[in-house]
Amino acid sequence: MVFENRQFREAVRVYKALGEPTRLKIVQLLLQHKELSCTDIIEHINVTACSTLSHHIKLLMDCGLLELRKEGTYHIYRLQVDLLKHYAPGVISD
């Protein structure tokens, strides 16, 4: 598969984001639960600091894998499944 420059940069960002175990766990959690807040994510994964989680969330957002919805003071995250299917279909089990 030959990528155009934009597609190549997008692919690199997605693969880099998915290449870290904590971020991959976040993606798997969101596949199971559809939407989660930061509080919910922290309860499910071994992250001790909110700043660490924020870093992981930012990288997933920057590559387009996550979508944010605000509900009052909560930030609710949802996975962009189509993008995940395009670049990493093996992560999704049907």
N, C-alpha and C positions, 0 to 999 in steps of 0.2 A: 504494500500500500504506500503510495507516494503522497505526501502531504504538501499542501501549499504552505507558505510561510506562516500564516495566521493559524492554520490547523496544526502545524508542527509545534508552534509555541503553546497552543492550547493542550495538545497531547502531553507535552513535557510537564506542564503545570499539573495536569490531572495525575499522571503517573508518579510524579514527585510527591504529591499529596497522599496518594494511596500507598506509597512505599514505606510509610512510617506506621508501625503497629498500632499506636493509639488512635491515629486518624482512621485507620482501617476498622478498628473496633467501633468508632463513632458511626461510620458508614453502615456497618452491620447492624448496630442498634437502631438506626433510623430506618433501615430496611424492615426490621421487625415491628417497630412502633409507629411508623409513618411520620409522626411529629413529636419532638421533645424539646423541652426547655433546657437551659444550661444546668439548672438544678437537677433535672431528671437524668441528664447525661452523666453528671458527677456521681450520682448514686449508683450508676451501672458500671463505670470504669474506674480504674485505679489512678486517679489524678488528684494530687494533694493540694494544688494551688489553682485558684480561679484564673490567674494570669497564664498558667500553662494551658488550661482548656481554651482560653481566649486565643492564644497563639494557634492552636490546632484548628479551631473554628475559623479563624481568619484565613488560613491557608486553604481550607476547604471552600470557603466563600469565594476567595480570589480566583480559584480555578473554575468556579461555576457549579461545583457539585452540591452546594447548599443554597437554599432559599430561606430568607428571613421574613417572619411575620411577627409584628409586635402586637401584644395583647396586654394593654395596661403597661405595667412595668416589666412584664416578661418578654423575653425574646424567644420565639418558638422557631425551631429549625426543621426544615423538610428537605429531603434528598431530591435532587434532580435526577430521577431514575433514567430518563432517556439519555442523558449525557453519560451516566455510569454504564448503561447498556452498550453505548457506542464504543467506549474505550476499554471497559473491563467487564465484558459479559459473563465471565466466569465467577465474578463476585456475587452475582444474583442467582439464587437457586429458585427455580420455578416449582 
